[in-house]
């Protein structure tokens, strides 16, 4: 009985230790993300299949003004994603189509919720600090809900700035996003976070 009690006590203390470690990792990550009130950057996005073969490559600019306002301008291929605080607009010029959704439904447990909303990360993710040995402060995030579009998210920071974001989806595909020319408190152009569908495009309200 004493041996069994000792094992249970040890297991309880170990559980408390790992809970504290995870909480500390989440707090550290929140500290990094708290500086994203207004930030702009260039990004390159690459999509790999489950065998790490390159499928797609894209690049563009991102502008974030938390909470809830963001703008992703893809230049190659062209696409625009605008969050105005209430809705998210996705404009695909090649398809002549605009999709609009409620911001909470659109972000869900996606990486955008980390960058754009300012919510504590542990509300929707389990956070673990990673030892990269490469000069980065890195974290692994696992969504708490089962139907999240991504099963694993990795974030890497250097010099206090987000440099890499790696997303693994339910099909084993990996999206790698790298950020450069990161600027805090940049000048925000008027109308940067408003969107009016161009004439002649199909508008799909995915919230209905």
C-alpha positions in Angstrom: 0.0 0.0 0.0 2.8 2.4 0.8 4.5 1.6 -2.5 1.3 2.2 -4.4 0.7 5.5 -2.6 4.2 6.5 -3.4 3.7 5.8 -7.1 0.5 7.7 -7.1 2.1 10.6 -5.4 5.0 10.6 -7.8 2.6 10.5 -10.7 0.7 13.4 -9.3 3.8 15.5 -8.8 5.0 14.6 -12.3 1.7 15.7 -13.7 1.8 19.0 -11.8 5.4 19.5 -13.1 4.4 19.1 -16.7 1.3 21.2 -16.3 3.5 24.0 -14.9 6.0 23.6 -17.8 3.2 23.8 -20.4 1.7 26.9 -18.6 5.1 28.5 -18.7 5.6 27.8 -22.4 2.1 29.3 -23.1 3.0 32.4 -21.1 6.3 32.9 -22.9 4.5 32.5 -26.3 1.8 35.0 -25.2 4.7 37.4 -24.4 6.1 37.2 -27.9 2.7 37.5 -29.5 1.7 40.5 -27.4 3.9 42.7 -29.5 1.8 42.1 -32.6 -0.6 45.0 -32.0 0.4 46.5 -35.3 3.0 44.8 -37.5 3.8 44.4 -41.1 6.1 41.9 -42.9 7.0 40.2 -46.1 6.3 36.5 -46.3 7.1 33.4 -48.4 4.8 30.4 -48.2 5.6 26.9 -49.4 3.4 23.9 -49.4 4.8 20.4 -49.2 3.1 17.0 -49.5 3.4 14.2 -47.0 6.7 13.2 -48.6 8.1 16.8 -48.4 7.8 17.4 -52.1 7.2 21.0 -52.9 3.6 21.5 -54.3 3.1 25.3 -54.3 5.0 28.4 -53.6 3.6 31.9 -52.9 4.7 35.2 -51.5 3.3 38.5 -50.4 2.8 41.0 -47.6 1.0 40.9 -44.4 -0.4 43.7 -42.2 -1.9 43.1 -38.8 -3.7 45.5 -36.5 -5.0 43.6 -33.5 -7.6 42.7 -32.5 -9.2 41.2 -35.5 -7.9 43.3 -38.4 -5.4 41.9 -40.9 -4.6 41.9 -44.5 -2.7 39.3 -46.5 -1.8 40.4 -50.1 -0.5 37.5 -52.2 1.4 38.6 -55.2 2.1 35.2 -56.8 -0.5 33.9 -57.4 -2.7 36.9 -56.7 -5.1 36.6 -53.8 -6.3 39.0 -51.1 -7.5 38.1 -47.5 -8.9 41.0 -45.4 -10.2 40.8 -41.9 -12.1 43.9 -40.9 -12.8 42.9 -37.3 -16.2 41.4 -38.0 -15.8 39.5 -41.2 -13.1 37.9 -43.3 -13.1 38.5 -47.1 -11.1 36.3 -49.5 -10.8 37.6 -53.0 -9.5 35.2 -55.7 -9.1 37.4 -58.9 -8.4 34.3 -61.1 -11.8 32.8 -60.1 -13.5 36.2 -60.1 -14.9 35.1 -56.7 -15.1 36.6 -53.2 -15.9 34.5 -50.1 -17.0 36.2 -46.9 -17.3 34.6 -43.4 -17.8 35.7 -39.8 -14.3 36.4 -38.3 -14.7 33.9 -35.4 -15.8 31.1 -37.8 -13.1 31.9 -40.3 -10.2 32.0 -37.8 -11.3 29.1 -35.5 -8.2 27.2 -34.5 -6.1 28.4 -37.5 -2.8 30.1 -37.1 -4.4 33.5 -37.9 -6.2 33.4 -34.6 -2.7 33.5 -32.9 -1.5 36.5 -34.9 -4.7 38.6 -35.3 -6.9 38.3 -32.2 -4.7 38.7 -29.1 -6.4 35.9 -27.3 -4.3 33.8 -24.8 -3.0 30.8 -26.8 -3.9 28.2 -24.2 -7.6 28.9 -24.8 -7.4 26.8 -28.0 -3.9 25.2 -28.0 -1.7 23.0 -25.9 1.8 24.7 -26.0 5.2 23.0 -25.6 8.5 24.8 -25.8 11.0 23.2 -28.2 14.8 22.9 -28.0 16.0 23.7 -31.5 19.7 24.3 -30.7 19.7 26.7 -33.6 19.3 30.1 -31.9 15.5 30.1 -32.2 13.0 30.2 -29.4 10.4 27.7 -30.8 7.1 26.3 -29.7 4.8 23.4 -30.8 1.1 24.0 -30.6 -1.6 21.3 -30.7 -5.2 22.3 -31.2 -7.6 21.3 -28.4 -10.5 20.6 -30.7 -10.6 17.5 -32.8 -11.7 19.0 -36.1 -9.1 21.7 -36.4 -7.7 22.2 -39.9 -4.2 21.8 -38.6 -3.0 19.0 -36.3 0.3 20.7 -35.4 1.7 24.3 -35.5 5.3 25.2 -34.9 6.4 28.8 -34.3 10.0 30.0 -34.3 11.2 33.4 -33.0 14.6 35.1 -33.3 15.4 38.5 -31.9 11.9 38.7 -30.5 10.3 38.4 -33.9 8.3 35.6 -35.5 10.5 34.2 -38.3 9.0 30.9 -39.2 5.6 29.2 -39.0 5.1 25.6 -39.8 1.6 24.0 -40.2 0.8 20.3 -40.5 -2.7 19.6 -41.8 -4.9 16.5 -41.4 -3.5 15.0 -44.7 0.1 15.2 -43.6 0.8 18.2 -45.8 3.1 20.9 -44.4 2.9 24.7 -45.0 6.0 26.6 -44.2 5.8 30.4 -43.9 8.9 32.5 -43.4 8.8 36.2 -42.5 11.2 39.0 -43.4 11.4 42.8 -43.2 9.3 42.8 -40.0 8.2 46.2 -38.9 6.5 47.2 -35.6 4.0 50.1 -35.6 4.2 50.7 -39.4 2.1 53.4 -41.1 -1.3 51.9 -41.9 -2.8 53.1 -45.2 -6.4 54.4 -45.0 -8.8 51.6 -45.9 -6.3 48.9 -45.5 -8.8 46.7 -43.5 -11.9 47.5 -45.5 -13.0 45.5 -48.6 -15.6 46.1 -51.2 -16.2 43.3 -53.7 -15.3 44.4 -57.3 -18.1 44.6 -59.8 -18.8 41.4 -61.7 -17.4 38.9 -59.1 -19.4 36.2 -57.4 -19.8 36.8 -53.7 -20.3 33.7 -51.6 -21.5 34.3 -48.0 -20.1 31.2 -46.2 -21.8 32.2 -43.0 -25.3 31.5 -44.3 
